[in-house]
Amino acid sequence: MTQAPTPTADTVRRLVRSLLKEGGDGTGGPDVRPVTEGRAYTWWVGTRHVLRLAPDRESSAARRRELRLRDLVRPHVPVAVPTSVAHGDWAPGLAYTLDTKVPGGTADEHDVSAVGEADLAGLLAGLRAVPVRQAETLGVSRSAPRSLEALRRMAVHAAERLAAADEFDAARLHQLTPPGAAQLAAQPATAVLTHHGLTGEHVVVSADGRVRGILDWTQAAWGDPAEDIAGLAVAVGSPAAVRAATLAGYGARPCLRGLWLARCDTVMRLAAHLEGRAVGSLPLLRTQLRRAWEPILLERLSDFKEDEPEP
C-alpha cells in the first residue's frame, strides 16, 4: 500500500484556501493547527471548522460512507451531528471532509448534567429508530456481538497484572462469574445502529453539562446496543450511562452487559499500556477505568430478572 503523505500546515492551508472564500488574515491563509499534538490528520481551521484527512484508502471509504450516514442519522437524534461544508480528495485516493465545528468541550473536560443524560437517552433512542435497510444501503456493516465470557477471562488475567502493579483490586472482577457472563449474552434480534466509538473526545459537552453533539461516525455498525452503553460508561461514567440507557427504554440486560463490557475493556487497556503493548495517555486510561467501575444501583447480577422483556 502506498504510504500517505504527511500533511503539513502549508498543505492544509492551501487546501482550505481553495475551499473557503474567506482569505484568512491576508498573510498566507486561515489559521490552521492540529487538533491534538501527534495527530497529523485532523486540523482546526480558524474557529469554525475542522478538517479531517484520511490517511489511507480504507479510512477514505469510511469517511465517504460517514457523509451519507450522518444525513440519515441527523433527523433521529436530538444532538448535533457534524455537517460537511466541503469534501473530496486531498491526495490521490485519499478523502477529506471539512466540517463545521460543534461548539463545546468534550466529556473528558465537562461533567454531564441530568439534562445531558436526557440528551444521551435521546441519542440512544434515536439510533434504535434508524431503519436498518437504509443504513445497510449506505454500506453500514453488521458487527457480531462480543463474547462477554471470553472478554471476562482475558480481563481476569489483566486485572491480576494490574493488582501486582498496585493499580487495581483484582477481586472486583469476581462479581462477574461465568454463569453471569452467560446470562448477559447478547440476545438475538436486538441489533440496532450503533455509533461504536463513543469515547469522551467524541461526546461534545457544554459548560452547563448539556450534550451538544456526537463526533466521528466512521465506526458506526449495525450491532449490539450494549457497545454504545459501554462507550458511554467509559466516557461519562457508569451511573450516567445506565440512567441514560434506562431512560431510552433499555432494560437491565443490555445495561448490565454494557457495564461489564466497559469494565473488562478498561482493565485490559490499562494493563496493555503498563506493559508497553499500547500507546495512549496513562492519566486518561486511569480515569476511564475509574468511570467504568463507578457503582450503580443495579449492581448485582442476582438483581437481574431473566424474563425481563426488552423494548
C-alpha positions as CSV (number, residue, x, y, z in Angstrom):
1,M,0.0,0.0,0.0
2,T,1.3,3.4,-0.9
3,Q,2.4,5.5,2.1
4,A,0.2,8.5,2.5
5,P,2.0,11.9,2.5
6,T,2.2,13.6,5.9
7,P,0.1,16.8,5.8
8,T,1.8,20.0,6.8
9,A,0.3,23.3,7.8
10,D,1.1,24.6,4.3
11,T,-0.7,21.6,2.8
12,V,-3.8,22.2,4.9
13,R,-3.7,25.9,4.4
14,R,-3.6,25.6,0.6
15,L,-6.5,23.1,0.6
16,V,-8.6,25.2,2.9
17,R,-7.9,28.4,0.9
18,S,-9.3,26.7,-2.2
19,L,-12.4,25.6,-0.3
20,L,-13.4,28.7,1.7
21,K,-14.0,32.1,0.2
22,E,-12.5,33.9,3.2
23,G,-8.8,34.5,2.8
24,G,-7.7,34.4,6.4
25,D,-5.5,37.2,7.7
26,G,-4.1,38.0,4.2
27,T,-0.7,36.7,5.1
28,G,-1.0,33.1,3.9
29,G,-4.5,31.9,4.5
30,P,-6.6,30.9,7.6
31,D,-5.1,29.9,10.9
32,V,-4.7,26.1,11.0
33,R,-3.4,23.9,13.7
34,P,-3.5,20.2,14.6
35,V,-6.4,19.3,16.9
36,T,-4.1,17.4,19.2
37,E,-0.3,17.0,19.1
38,G,0.7,13.9,17.3
39,R,-2.5,13.6,15.2
40,A,-1.4,14.9,11.8
41,Y,-4.6,14.2,10.0
42,T,-7.1,16.3,12.0
43,W,-6.8,20.1,12.0
44,W,-8.7,23.1,13.4
45,V,-9.3,25.6,10.7
46,G,-9.9,29.0,12.3
47,T,-12.6,28.9,15.0
48,R,-15.5,27.5,13.0
49,H,-14.2,24.4,11.1
50,V,-12.3,21.2,11.4
51,L,-10.6,19.4,8.6
52,R,-10.3,15.6,8.7
53,L,-7.8,13.9,6.3
54,A,-8.0,10.2,5.7
55,P,-4.5,8.6,5.9
56,D,-5.3,5.5,3.7
57,R,-7.9,4.2,1.3
58,E,-9.8,2.2,4.0
59,S,-10.2,5.3,6.1
60,S,-11.3,7.2,2.9
61,A,-14.1,4.7,2.3
62,A,-15.2,5.2,5.9
63,R,-15.2,9.0,5.5
64,R,-17.3,8.9,2.4
65,R,-19.8,6.5,4.0
66,E,-19.9,8.7,7.1
67,L,-21.1,11.7,5.0
68,R,-24.2,9.8,3.9
69,L,-24.7,8.2,7.3
70,R,-24.7,11.5,9.2
71,D,-27.5,12.7,6.9
72,L,-29.5,9.6,7.7
73,V,-29.0,9.8,11.5
74,R,-29.4,13.6,11.9
75,P,-33.3,13.6,11.9
76,H,-33.5,10.9,14.5
77,V,-31.2,12.3,17.3
78,P,-31.6,15.4,19.5
79,V,-27.9,16.3,19.5
80,A,-25.8,17.9,16.7
81,V,-24.2,15.7,14.1
82,P,-21.4,17.5,12.2
83,T,-22.2,19.0,8.9
84,S,-19.7,18.9,6.0
85,V,-19.2,22.1,4.1
86,A,-16.8,20.5,1.6
87,H,-15.4,17.1,0.8
88,G,-13.2,15.5,-1.8
89,D,-9.7,14.1,-2.1
90,W,-6.7,15.8,-0.6
91,A,-4.3,13.4,-2.2
92,P,-4.9,10.7,-4.9
93,G,-7.5,8.3,-3.5
94,L,-7.4,9.9,0.0
95,A,-10.5,11.7,1.2
96,Y,-11.1,14.8,3.3
97,T,-14.1,16.3,4.9
98,L,-14.3,20.0,6.1
99,D,-16.9,20.1,8.8
100,T,-18.4,22.8,10.9
101,K,-17.2,22.8,14.5
102,V,-19.7,21.7,17.1
103,P,-19.4,24.3,19.9
104,G,-18.4,22.9,23.3
105,G,-15.8,20.9,25.1
106,T,-15.5,17.1,25.5
107,A,-16.9,14.7,28.0
108,D,-13.3,14.5,29.3
109,E,-13.4,18.2,30.1
110,H,-17.0,18.7,31.4
111,D,-19.3,16.6,33.5
112,V,-22.7,15.6,32.0
113,S,-25.7,17.0,33.9
114,A,-29.1,15.4,34.4
115,V,-30.4,17.2,31.4
116,G,-27.3,16.0,29.5
117,E,-28.2,12.4,30.4
118,A,-31.6,13.0,28.8
119,D,-29.7,14.2,25.7
120,L,-27.8,10.9,25.7
121,A,-31.1,9.0,26.2
122,G,-32.4,10.7,23.1
123,L,-29.3,9.7,21.2
124,L,-29.6,6.0,22.1
125,A,-33.4,6.0,21.4
126,G,-32.8,7.8,18.1
127,L,-30.2,5.3,16.9
128,R,-32.6,2.5,17.6
129,A,-35.1,4.2,15.3
130,V,-32.8,4.4,12.3
131,P,-34.2,2.0,9.6
132,V,-31.9,-1.0,9.1
133,R,-32.4,-1.2,5.4
134,Q,-31.5,2.4,4.8
135,A,-28.3,2.1,6.9
136,E,-27.3,-1.1,5.1
137,T,-27.9,0.6,1.7
138,L,-25.2,3.1,2.7
139,G,-22.7,0.3,3.4
140,V,-23.0,0.1,7.2
141,S,-21.9,-3.4,8.1
142,R,-23.2,-5.7,10.8
143,S,-21.0,-6.3,13.8
144,A,-21.3,-9.6,15.7
145,P,-21.7,-9.3,19.4
146,R,-18.6,-9.9,21.5
147,S,-18.4,-12.9,23.9
148,L,-18.6,-11.5,27.4
149,E,-17.2,-14.7,28.8
150,A,-14.1,-14.6,26.6
151,L,-13.6,-11.0,27.5
152,R,-14.1,-11.8,31.2
153,R,-11.3,-14.4,31.1
154,M,-8.9,-12.0,29.4
155,A,-9.8,-9.3,31.9
156,V,-9.2,-11.5,34.9
157,H,-5.6,-12.1,33.8
158,A,-5.2,-8.4,33.0
159,A,-6.6,-7.5,36.5
160,E,-4.0,-9.7,38.1
161,R,-1.2,-7.8,36.4
162,L,-2.8,-4.5,37.5
163,A,-3.0,-5.8,41.0
164,A,0.7,-6.7,41.0
165,A,1.4,-3.1,39.9
166,D,-0.9,-1.7,42.7
167,E,-3.3,-0.3,40.1
168,F,-6.5,-2.3,40.7
169,D,-8.2,-4.7,43.1
170,A,-8.5,-7.9,41.0
171,A,-11.1,-9.2,43.4
172,R,-13.6,-6.7,41.9
173,L,-13.8,-8.8,38.7
174,H,-15.1,-11.7,40.7
175,Q,-18.5,-10.1,40.7
176,L,-18.8,-11.3,37.1
177,T,-18.9,-15.1,37.2
178,P,-19.0,-17.4,34.1
179,P,-22.8,-18.0,34.7
180,G,-23.3,-14.3,35.0
181,A,-21.4,-13.7,31.7
182,A,-23.6,-16.3,30.0
183,Q,-26.7,-14.7,31.5
184,L,-25.7,-11.4,29.9
185,A,-25.0,-12.8,26.4
186,A,-26.4,-10.6,23.6
187,Q,-29.9,-11.5,22.7
188,P,-31.0,-12.3,19.1
189,A,-33.0,-9.7,17.2
190,T,-31.8,-6.8,19.4
191,A,-29.3,-5.3,16.9
192,V,-29.6,-1.5,16.3
193,L,-27.4,1.1,14.6
194,T,-24.5,1.8,17.0
195,H,-22.0,4.7,16.9
196,H,-19.4,2.2,18.1
197,G,-16.9,4.8,19.1
198,L,-18.5,6.8,22.0
199,T,-15.2,7.9,23.7
200,G,-15.0,11.1,25.7
201,E,-13.5,13.0,22.9
202,H,-16.4,12.2,20.6
203,V,-19.1,13.4,23.1
204,V,-19.4,17.2,22.9
205,V,-20.5,18.7,26.2
206,S,-21.1,22.4,27.0
207,A,-20.1,24.0,30.3
208,D,-23.6,23.6,31.7
209,G,-23.5,19.8,31.2
210,R,-25.7,19.5,28.1
211,V,-24.6,17.1,25.4
212,R,-24.4,19.2,22.3
213,G,-23.1,16.8,19.7
214,I,-21.6,13.4,18.8
215,L,-18.5,13.4,16.5
216,D,-16.8,10.8,14.3
217,W,-19.3,8.3,12.9
218,T,-16.8,6.3,10.8
219,Q,-17.0,3.2,13.1
220,A,-20.8,3.0,13.0
221,A,-22.2,-0.5,12.7
222,W,-25.4,-2.5,12.9
223,G,-25.0,-4.5,16.1
224,D,-25.1,-4.8,19.9
225,P,-26.6,-1.7,21.6
226,A,-24.6,-2.6,24.7
227,E,-21.5,-1.4,22.9
228,D,-22.7,2.2,22.9
229,I,-23.8,1.8,26.6
230,A,-20.3,0.6,27.3
231,G,-18.8,3.5,25.4
232,L,-20.8,6.0,27.5
233,A,-19.8,4.3,30.7
234,V,-16.2,5.0,29.8
235,A,-17.0,8.5,28.6
236,V,-19.3,9.8,31.2
237,G,-19.3,7.2,34.0
238,S,-21.4,4.1,34.6
239,P,-24.2,5.6,36.6
240,A,-24.9,8.3,34.0
241,A,-24.6,5.8,31.1
242,V,-27.1,3.4,32.8
243,R,-29.5,6.1,33.6
244,A,-29.4,7.4,30.0
245,A,-29.9,3.8,28.6
246,T,-32.8,3.2,31.0
247,L,-34.4,6.5,30.0
248,A,-34.0,5.4,26.4
249,G,-36.1,2.3,27.1
250,Y,-33.4,-0.3,27.6
251,G,-33.8,-2.9,30.3
252,A,-31.4,-4.4,32.8
253,R,-29.8,-6.9,30.5
254,P,-28.3,-4.5,27.9
255,C,-27.4,-2.1,30.7
256,L,-25.5,-4.6,32.7
257,R,-23.9,-6.1,29.6
258,G,-22.7,-2.7,28.6
259,L,-21.4,-2.0,32.1
260,W,-19.3,-5.2,32.1
261,L,-18.1,-4.7,28.6
262,A,-16.7,-1.3,29.7
263,R,-15.2,-2.7,32.9
264,C,-13.4,-5.5,31.1
265,D,-12.2,-3.2,28.3
266,T,-10.8,-0.6,30.6
267,V,-8.9,-3.2,32.7
268,M,-7.4,-4.7,29.6
269,R,-6.4,-1.3,28.0
270,L,-4.7,-0.1,31.2
271,A,-2.8,-3.4,31.6
272,A,-1.7,-3.3,27.9
273,H,-0.4,0.3,28.4
274,L,1.6,-0.5,31.5
275,E,3.2,-3.5,29.7
276,G,4.2,-1.3,26.8
277,R,1.8,-3.0,24.3
278,A,-0.4,0.0,23.7
279,V,0.0,3.8,23.5
280,G,-2.2,6.5,25.0
281,S,-2.5,8.8,27.9
282,L,-1.9,7.0,31.2
283,P,-3.9,9.5,33.2
284,L,-6.8,9.2,30.8
285,L,-6.8,5.4,30.9
286,R,-6.9,5.5,34.7
287,T,-9.8,8.0,34.6
288,Q,-11.6,5.7,32.2
289,L,-11.1,2.7,34.5
290,R,-12.5,4.7,37.4
291,R,-15.5,5.8,35.4
292,A,-16.4,2.3,34.2
293,W,-16.1,0.9,37.8
294,E,-18.3,3.5,39.4
295,P,-21.1,1.6,41.2
296,I,-24.6,1.7,40.0
297,L,-27.9,0.8,41.8
298,L,-28.5,-2.4,39.8
299,E,-25.1,-3.8,40.6
300,R,-25.6,-7.4,41.4
301,L,-26.4,-10.0,38.8
302,S,-28.8,-11.5,41.3
303,D,-31.0,-8.4,40.9
304,F,-31.4,-9.1,37.2
305,K,-34.6,-10.9,36.2
306,E,-34.0,-13.4,33.3
307,D,-37.5,-13.0,31.9
308,E,-37.5,-9.2,31.8
309,P,-38.9,-8.1,28.4
310,E,-36.8,-6.0,26.2
311,P,-38.2,-3.0,24.3
